[in-house]
Amino acid sequence: MPTLTVENFGSTAFVPRASSAVYGNLHFCELRILHGVLLFYTFSATQWIFGNEPIIQSLQRLSRFGYDGIELAGEPDSINAEELSPLLTKYGLKCTSICGIFTEERDLSRALESIRSAADYAQERNIKFVIEAINRYETCLLSNLSLAHSFVKDLSHPTVGLMADCFHAGFEERNFLQKLRVIAPYLWHFHIADNTREAAGMGNTDFREILDTLKEINYSGSLTMEFLPPTADPYAAVRLDTEDSLMDDYAERSIHIIKSLLIN
């Protein structure tokens, strides 16, 4: 973890994060103090897991359970920035990331070309891309972190890094913790779900050893929950009328488990 001098402002502190070839120039990351423990993470949940509920309902839920932000679904036609921005402010949340999914029609070569073009545009606006390895049963592209790592290195763009996902890693990684160490310089984002794809703590994933490894490699990005209700087609969840009480339970359970492990 960074060990630079911390200036404490009540329950929020700011510490300069060390500059590197990956992260660029020196800048500040927000920290929080929970029960006397300094937290280097922001907590968010991805929008698409809540199905087709109104965005304001998702924001209210995340605000109620102490989240910092939301990962928006990467469908431009579904987002009205002028309406969304004041809602985020109202509920004390921020957009931590945007999650898009390549369809089967978009092959690897087109992905490489498209991401390079979009990354050039994003770089001018201080936006970063992360590539997620999705297990072989859900995609034919970049199904493990080794493939995704090679893709990002081949792309060689300062705006493009990696995302790791606990659930997908359970299918594809022989040693997930060691792989996190290997990709550490490129790891900018992290998805959390248990091995059942439900909320953290409902399966048998050892989140303590995962969090310990993230601490070891100085990861300081978002921890974004991506739990889902039991369904044969995970991508159908975006079209489901999700049960409000179930998603409340998942959201509360996930952040409670992860924060408890961080402070104990």
Beta strands, then each sheet from edge to edge (+ up, - down):
strand 1: 7-9
strand 2: 12-17
strand 3: 27-34
strand 4: 37-39
strand 5: 42-46
strand 6: 69-73
strand 7: 94-99
strand 8: 129-132
strand 9: 160-165
strand 10: 187-192
strand 11: 222-225
sheet 1: 1+ 2- 3+ 4-
sheet 2: 7+ 6+ 5+ 11+ 10+ 9+ 8+
end
